[in-house]
Amino acid sequence: MENAKIINLYTLEETIAGTYLSQFTYPWEALKGIGDFIKELGPTLDKEKFEKRGENIWVAKNAKVAPTACLNGPLIIDEEAEIRHCAFIRGNAIVGKGSVVGNSTELKNVIIFNSVQVPHYNYVGDSILGYKSHMGAGSITSNVKSDKTLVVVKDKEEKIETGLKKFGAMLGDYVEVGCNSVLNPGTVIGKDTNIYPLSMVRGVVPAHSIYKNKNEIIEKQ
């Protein structure tokens, strides 16, 4: 399942978690260890650039964090990130350099690469968002199946049993998700792909494509 491999989805130099991710083949394999990785990395961060704001919480000194934002560890907020009014970070989260976490956006067990935007009423759980990816207003990752069974990643006839009950979405670099879209459990979206607004997405979406609906996915020209 080449489309779902880390090497084909992400520019690992664009996250503080690059070395951590490089040990895995598929990105969802990294979900279980995000919290432990943060606890190991946090104490090693440059104290000239980062400050410890609570138990297992490290925030870059030049990051902008609204006083109304709720921060729970383990958490790293990298340089020049912006955490806006009433953002809710539940823990096990890495927010990359220059990224935006917006009003009423909730994060849980995620790696947000550098320059990512989740700026308006987004839920991102058990997910990894690649460099310069963007989730439009109201778009969310659904991270648990309605029947509570384990998530299977599907790419046409190929299937991978993940063994995970909680698995949101893996967004490659430069992915654009339209407003009010739902990314169902086990969704993987390839690099430089656009998802139409109001979409319901599941499975693997190829890189460099435009997703209009499950029956109409066209290659970018």
N, C-alpha and C positions, 0 to 999 in steps of 0.2 A: 504494500500500500504506500507507494512512493509519495503521493500527494499529501500524506499525513505525517511525514517524517519531519523532525525538527530541522534537519539540514536544508529542507526545501521550503520551510515556512518562515524561518527567522534569521535575522542578522544578529548573531549572539554578542557582537561587540556593542550592541545598543541596549544592553541591560547589565546591571550590577550582578545579575544572576547568571551570566553567560557561562562561567566555568561549571556551575551547578547543572545547568541544562545540558551541557555538552556530554555528560556521561550517559544520557538516555537516547533511545532511538525515537520514541514517540513522546510528544509533550505531556500527555496525560500521566505518563509514568512519574512525572516530577511532582504531581499534586500532593501526594502523601507526605513529602518531606519538606515542604516550603517553610513551615514553622521552625523546624529544627535547623534548617539552613540559615534562617534569619538570626536565630540565637547564636549560631557560630560566627556569622559574619559581623554582626552588630558591634561587638566589643573591639573588633579590629579596625573599624572605620576611623578615618583621620579626625581626631578631636578638634582640629582647627576648622573643620568643615561641618562636622555633625555634633549635635548635642543629644544627650539622653534625656527624654522627657517623661519617663516612667518605666515600669518593668518591661524590658525587652522592646522598648520603643526608641528608635533613633530617627531624628529629623535633621535634615540639612539646615544650616543656619540661614541660608538665603532662600529657603522655601517659604512660600506664603501659605499660612494656615489660619483660616478664619477662627476666631474665638468660639464660635458656635459649632465647629466641627467636633465630632466624637472620634477619638483615636484609641484603639485597643491593640495591644501587642499579641504576638510578635509582629513588629511593623518596622519597615524602613521607608522613609520618604526621601528620595534623592534630591539633588541640587535643582533649584529653580522650579520645582514642582509647585502647583497651586491647588490647595485643598479649600474649596469654597464653603459658603454658608450652609450649615446643616448637613454636610457630608457625614456619612456613617461608615467608618472603617472598623469592621468587627474583629480583625486580627488575621494572622498568617498572610500578610499582604506586603508586596513590594511595589512602590509607586516610583516609576522611572523619572529620570531627569526631564524637566520641562513638561511633564504631563499635567493634565487638568482633571481633577475629580470634582464634579460640580454639585450644585444644589440638590439635596435629597438623594444623591447617588450613594448606593450601598456597595461596599466591597467585602468579600470574604474568601480567604484562601485563593489568592490570585498573584500572578506576576504580571505587572503592567510595565511594558517596555518603555523606553524613552520616547517622549513627544507623542504620547497617546492621549486621546481626549474621550472622556466619559463625562460630559459636562452637564447633562440635563436629565434628571429623573431616571437614571439607569440602575439596574441591578446586575452586578457581575460577581458570580460565585463559582468557585472551583474551575477557574478559567485562566487562560494565558493569552494576553493581547499583545501582538507584535508591534514593532516600530512604526510610529505614525499611523496606527490604526485609529478609527474613529467610530463611535457608536452614536447614532442620531438620537434626538430627544425621545425618551420613552422606550427605547429598545432595551431588551433584557436578555440575559442568559438564564434559561430554565435548567436547573442543575439536578433535578430528581424526577424520574419517570413517574407518571401517575399511578402505575401499578407497583411501584417501589422495587422493581426488579433491577438487576445489574445492567449497566449501560454497555451496549455493543456498538462499535463504530462500523458503519457500513459505507462502502464505496462500490456501487453497482453490485457485482457478484461477490466481492471480497468482504469479509467480516473479521473483526478482531474483538474478542471478548476482553474487556478491560478489567473485569473484576471489581469495578467501582460502582457504588450506589450513587455517589455524587460526582457529577462530571458535567460542567456547563458547556463552554465552547472554546475552541482553539482558533484564534484569529491570526493569520499570517501578517507580515508587514504590509502596510498601506491598504488594509482592508477598510472599506466604507460600508457601514450598516445603516440602512435607511430608518427613518423615524418609526417608532411603534412596531418594530419587528421583534419576533420571538425566535431566539436560537435555541432549539430543543436540545435535550441532553445528548451528548455525543457528536455535536456539530463541529466540523473542521472546515475552515474556509481558507483557501489558498491565497497566496500573495496577490496584491493588486487586484482584488475582486470587489465588485460593487453589488450590494444587496438592495433590491428595490424596497421602498417604504412599505410597511404593513405586510411584510413577508413572514411566512412560517417556514423555518429552515430546519432540515435535519440531514444527517449524513455528511459526506465529504463533497465540498464544492470545489471544482478545479481552480487553479490559479489563473489570473489574467482573464477573468470571465465576468459576465453580467448575469446576475440571478434575478429573473423576473418572476418565476414560480417554478415548482418542482419539475414541470414539463417543458420549461423554456429557459434554458441556461445557454447563453451564447458566448462565443469567444470574442474578446475585445479585438478591435481592428487597429 
